[in-house]
Amino acid sequence: MRYPFLDLALLNEPLLTELEDAALRVIRSGRYIGGDENEAFNAELAEFHKAPFAIGVSNGLDALRLIIRGYIELGRMKPGDEIIVPGNTYIASLLAVSDNGLIPVPVDPDICTMNIDPAKVEAAITPHTRGIMTVHLYGRTAWDDNLRNVAINHNLIIIEDCAQAIGAVSPTDGLHGSRHAGALGHAGAISFYPTKNVGALGDAGAVITHDHELAAAVKALANYGSDRRYHNIYRGLNCRLDPIQAAMLRVKLKHIHEENTTRRINASMYDELITNPKVIKPMIPQQANECVWHQYVIRVPAKQRDTFREQLKQQGVGTDVHYATPPHLQPCYSSLPHEPLPITEQLASEVVSLPITSATTPADIVAISEIINTIQL
């Protein structure tokens, strides 16, 4: 591909020396589980989010699972309770709910923002609803006064799936003052999968919270349920963050502003240069920092999507689809009851993700846009 969708080696190349130094620092330390590297990363991540607690864990799914399990252990949720989730999300959002014995309730998004629709959330609330999982999809904050008020008025726990939106800032205050995605609600889960804006060189994740009881529960649950050595207060898990990934992430976190700024510039260029009338471009937020553009997702007519992508491929442009099959249509959730989700299914049939990372140059954006404008749909 002349214009690859994602080239991780090229993306990490400018940081190569820093990453090598960080890895060597861990190797020489002799501390390969926990230790100073993890503690430093947790402190830096908490400061970044303007939240008091950050706990590095094994991956983003485990971060979500640990949050819900923590609430169960604290008596704030129980198996059989419901958590409302957006229908158009990666399946991990639902897996974390059902894995803990709770019931995910998918609702349709707002078709303009592609984020969860607060009106649909309120309509889905039942006596069994205990929480809302808001997903900052594609890097855009899914938070406003409407969602905030729904949570407060119905006394619901807000869990943020912040897998794609580290560094995004909401124009609306969170429940505890911070406006950073991941620290807007009661607890947030972050993924550092290598493709993310802040990507590890392997699997990694984190939990962000303002709640000291939840933070303590998550920290213990992630380490075999122990609050101190050989003292297990929960039947826990092994979901610890590797120190070498903590070291990699400390490097990446220092450069998040640069990465997100480049992605915003790229998104702005696409918005200006793509003029194909059959292509629906994503909404540009009023405040630039509301979105970090983990993905730049356009929409094309469903029947022409495969042809559109193939024509781009033939001219050297890599694309992807996030996500072709929504969770409620996956075989593992075939028995999950849900209301009709027409917008979710429409988006799944139309979306196409374009190259957007800092490895995609302004010249690349110009060329890709010109190619898109020549395609007949």
C-alpha positions in Angstrom: 0.0 0.0 0.0 1.3 3.4 -1.0 -1.0 4.9 1.7 -1.3 2.2 4.4 -4.2 2.4 6.8 -1.8 1.9 9.7 2.0 1.2 9.9 2.9 0.8 13.5 6.7 0.5 12.8 6.6 3.8 11.0 4.4 5.4 13.7 6.8 4.4 16.4 10.0 5.2 14.5 10.4 8.8 15.8 10.3 7.5 19.4 12.6 4.5 18.8 15.5 5.8 20.9 13.3 6.8 23.9 11.5 3.4 23.7 14.7 1.5 23.6 16.1 3.4 26.6 12.8 2.8 28.5 13.0 -1.0 27.8 16.7 -1.1 28.8 15.8 0.7 32.1 13.4 -2.0 33.0 15.7 -4.8 32.0 18.5 -3.4 34.1 16.2 -2.7 37.1 15.6 -6.4 37.8 12.0 -5.6 38.7 9.7 -7.3 36.2 6.4 -7.3 38.1 5.1 -4.1 39.6 7.6 -1.7 41.1 8.6 1.9 40.5 7.9 2.0 36.8 4.3 1.1 37.3 3.9 3.5 40.2 5.4 6.3 38.1 3.1 5.6 35.2 0.0 5.4 37.4 0.9 8.8 38.9 1.5 10.4 35.5 -1.7 9.0 34.0 -3.7 10.2 37.0 -2.3 13.7 36.6 -2.9 13.7 32.9 -6.6 13.0 33.5 -6.9 15.3 36.5 -8.1 12.4 38.6 -6.7 11.1 41.9 -6.4 7.4 40.9 -5.1 5.5 37.9 -4.3 1.8 38.0 -2.4 0.2 35.1 -3.8 -3.2 34.2 -3.4 -5.9 31.5 -5.6 -4.5 28.8 -8.7 -2.5 28.1 -11.2 -5.3 28.4 -9.8 -6.2 31.8 -10.1 -2.6 32.8 -13.8 -2.7 32.1 -14.2 -6.1 33.7 -12.4 -4.9 36.9 -14.5 -1.8 37.2 -17.7 -3.8 37.2 -16.3 -6.5 39.4 -15.1 -3.8 41.8 -18.6 -2.4 42.0 -20.0 -5.8 42.7 -17.5 -6.4 45.5 -18.5 -3.0 47.0 -22.2 -3.9 46.9 -23.1 -1.2 44.3 -24.0 -3.7 41.5 -25.0 -7.3 41.5 -25.5 -10.1 38.8 -28.7 -9.6 37.0 -28.5 -5.8 37.0 -28.6 -3.9 33.7 -26.0 -1.6 32.2 -27.0 0.5 29.1 -24.4 0.4 26.3 -24.3 1.9 22.8 -25.2 -0.6 20.1 -22.4 0.5 17.8 -19.3 -0.3 19.8 -16.6 -2.9 19.9 -17.8 -6.1 21.5 -15.5 -5.6 24.5 -18.0 -3.1 25.9 -20.6 -5.8 26.2 -18.3 -8.6 27.1 -17.2 -6.8 30.3 -20.8 -6.5 31.4 -22.0 -10.1 30.6 -18.7 -11.6 32.0 -19.7 -10.2 35.4 -23.2 -11.7 35.2 -24.9 -8.3 34.4 -27.0 -7.7 31.4 -25.9 -5.3 28.6 -28.8 -3.3 27.2 -27.7 -1.8 23.7 -29.3 1.4 22.5 -29.0 3.3 19.2 -26.5 6.2 18.8 -27.0 9.6 17.5 -26.4 9.2 13.8 -24.5 12.5 13.5 -22.0 12.0 16.3 -22.1 8.2 16.2 -22.0 8.3 20.0 -24.7 7.1 22.5 -28.0 9.0 22.3 -29.0 10.3 25.8 -32.7 10.2 24.8 -32.4 6.6 23.9 -30.6 5.9 27.2 -33.4 7.5 29.3 -36.0 5.5 27.4 -34.2 2.2 28.1 -34.0 2.7 31.9 -35.8 0.1 34.0 -35.9 -0.7 37.7 -32.9 -3.1 37.1 -30.7 -0.4 35.5 -27.6 0.3 37.6 -25.3 2.0 35.1 -24.5 3.5 31.7 -21.4 2.6 29.8 -20.6 5.5 27.5 -18.1 4.8 24.7 -16.1 7.7 23.3 -16.2 6.2 19.9 -13.6 7.0 17.3 -12.1 9.5 19.8 -15.0 11.9 20.2 -16.2 12.6 23.8 -19.6 11.0 24.4 -20.6 13.4 27.2 -22.9 16.3 27.5 -25.4 17.9 30.0 -28.2 15.6 28.8 -26.2 12.4 29.6 -24.9 13.9 32.9 -28.4 14.8 34.0 -29.8 11.3 33.1 -27.1 9.7 35.3 -27.7 12.1 38.2 -31.5 12.1 38.1 -31.7 8.3 38.0 -28.7 7.7 40.3 -26.8 5.6 37.8 -23.1 4.8 37.7 -21.3 6.1 34.6 -18.6 3.8 33.3 -16.5 5.2 30.4 -15.1 3.0 27.7 -12.2 5.3 26.8 -10.4 2.8 24.6 -10.2 5.3 21.7 -10.3 8.7 23.3 -7.3 9.4 25.5 -6.6 13.1 25.5 -10.1 14.1 24.4 -11.7 16.9 26.4 -15.4 17.5 26.9 -16.9 21.0 26.9 -19.1 19.8 29.8 -17.8 19.3 33.3 -17.6 15.7 34.5 -19.2 14.5 37.7 -16.1 15.3 39.7 -14.8 18.4 37.8 -12.4 16.9 35.3 -13.3 17.3 31.6 -10.9 14.6 30.3 -12.4 11.6 28.7 -12.0 8.7 31.1 -12.4 10.9 34.1 -15.8 12.3 33.4 -18.0 9.7 35.1 -17.5 7.4 38.1 -14.8 5.2 36.5 -13.1 5.0 33.1 -11.3 2.2 31.3 -8.5 2.9 28.9 -7.0 0.6 26.3 -3.3 0.9 25.2 -3.6 -1.6 22.5 -0.8 -0.9 20.0 -3.1 0.8 17.5 -4.4 3.4 20.0 -3.3 7.1 20.0 -1.2 6.1 23.1 -0.2 2.5 22.1 1.8 0.0 24.1 4.1 -2.5 22.4 1.8 -5.2 23.4 -1.4 -5.3 25.5 -2.0 -2.8 28.3 -4.9 -0.9 29.9 -5.8 1.3 32.9 -8.6 2.2 35.2 -9.2 5.9 36.0 -11.5 6.9 38.9 -12.1 9.6 41.6 -13.4 6.9 44.0 -10.8 5.7 46.5 -12.9 2.6 47.4 -13.2 1.5 43.8 -9.5 2.2 43.2 -8.5 0.0 46.1 -10.8 -2.8 45.0 -9.6 -2.7 41.4 -5.9 -2.7 42.5 -6.5 -5.7 44.7 -8.7 -7.6 42.2 -6.0 -7.2 39.5 -3.4 -8.8 41.8 -5.1 -12.1 42.8 -7.5 -10.2 45.1 -4.7 -9.3 47.5 -4.5 -6.0 49.4 -1.1 -7.0 50.7 1.3 -9.9 50.2 -0.4 -13.3 50.8 -3.6 -11.7 52.1 -6.4 -12.1 49.6 -9.6 -10.2 50.4 -11.2 -11.1 47.0 -11.2 -14.1 44.7 -9.2 -12.1 42.3 -7.5 -12.2 38.9 -4.1 -11.7 37.4 -4.6 -8.6 35.4 -1.4 -6.7 36.2 0.3 -4.2 33.9 3.8 -5.4 32.9 6.5 -2.9 33.9 8.1 -2.9 30.5 4.7 -1.8 29.0 4.5 0.9 31.7 7.9 2.2 30.6 6.8 2.2 27.0 3.6 4.1 27.9 5.4 6.7 29.9 7.3 7.6 26.7 4.1 7.6 24.6 2.2 9.6 27.1 4.8 12.4 26.9 4.0 12.7 23.2 0.2 12.4 23.2 -0.4 16.1 22.5 1.8 15.8 19.3 -0.1 12.7 18.1 -3.5 14.1 18.8 -2.7 17.5 17.2 -1.5 15.8 14.0 -4.7 13.7 13.8 -6.8 16.9 14.3 -5.0 18.5 11.4 -5.4 15.5 9.2 -9.1 15.3 10.0 -9.5 19.0 9.2 -7.8 18.5 5.9 -10.0 15.6 5.0 -13.1 17.6 5.9 -11.9 20.4 3.5 -10.7 18.3 0.7 -13.2 15.4 0.3 -16.0 16.7 -1.9 -17.5 13.5 -3.3 -21.2 14.1 -2.9 -21.9 10.4 -2.0 -19.4 10.5 0.9 -20.8 11.6 4.3 -18.0 13.0 6.4 -17.9 12.9 10.2 -19.1 15.9 12.1 -16.3 18.2 13.2 -16.8 19.2 16.8 -17.2 22.9 17.8 -14.2 22.6 20.0 -11.2 20.9 18.4 -10.1 19.1 21.6 -13.4 17.3 21.9 -12.1 14.6 19.5 -8.7 13.0 19.1 -9.6 11.2 15.9 -8.6 7.7 16.8 -10.4 6.9 13.5 -11.6 9.2 10.7 -14.8 7.5 9.7 -16.7 8.4 6.6 -20.0 6.8 5.4 -20.8 5.6 1.9 -23.9 3.9 0.5 -24.0 0.4 1.9 -24.4 -1.4 -1.4 -21.3 0.3 -2.8 -19.0 0.1 0.2 -17.1 -3.0 -0.9 -16.6 -1.5 -4.4 -15.5 1.8 -2.9 -12.9 0.1 -0.7 -11.7 -2.0 -3.5 -11.1 1.0 -5.8 -9.2 2.7 -3.0 -7.1 -0.5 -2.5 -6.3 -0.6 -6.2 -4.9 2.9 -6.0 -2.8 2.1 -2.9 -5.1 3.4 -0.2 -5.6 1.2 2.9 -9.0 1.3 4.7 -10.8 -0.5 7.5 -14.3 -0.9 8.8 -15.1 -0.2 12.5 -17.3 -2.2 12.9 -18.9 -4.3 10.2 -21.0 -6.5 12.6 -22.3 -4.9 15.8 -22.2 -6.9 19.0 -26.0 -7.7 19.1 -25.6 -9.5 15.7 -22.6 -11.5 16.8 -23.3 -15.3 17.4 -22.4 -15.0 21.1 -25.1 -12.5 21.7 -27.8 -14.1 19.5 -30.0 -14.6 22.5 -29.6 -11.1 24.0 -32.9 -9.3 24.1 -32.9 -5.8 22.7 -35.0 -3.2 21.1 -34.6 -2.6 17.3 -31.3 -0.9 16.5 -31.8 0.5 13.0 -29.2 3.3 13.3 -26.5 0.9 14.7 -27.1 -1.5 11.8 -27.2 1.3 9.2 -23.8 2.6 10.4 -22.3 -0.8 10.4 -23.2 -1.2 6.7 -21.9 2.3 5.7 -18.8 3.2 7.7 -15.2 3.2 6.3 -12.2 4.3 8.2 -9.4 6.3 6.4 -5.7 6.6 7.3 -5.4 9.3 10.0 -2.3 8.7 12.2 0.8 10.9 12.4 2.4 8.5 9.9 0.0 9.9 7.3 1.5 13.0 5.9 -0.4 16.1 4.6 0.6 15.1 1.1 -0.9 11.7 1.7 -4.2 13.3 2.8 -4.3 15.4 -0.3 -3.7 12.4 -2.5 -6.2 10.2 -0.7 -8.9 12.9 -0.9 -8.3 13.4 -4.6 -8.7 9.6 -5.2 -11.9 9.6 -3.2 -13.3 12.5 -5.2 -12.8 10.6 -8.4 -14.7 7.5 -7.3 -18.2 7.1 -8.8 -20.8 5.7 -6.4 
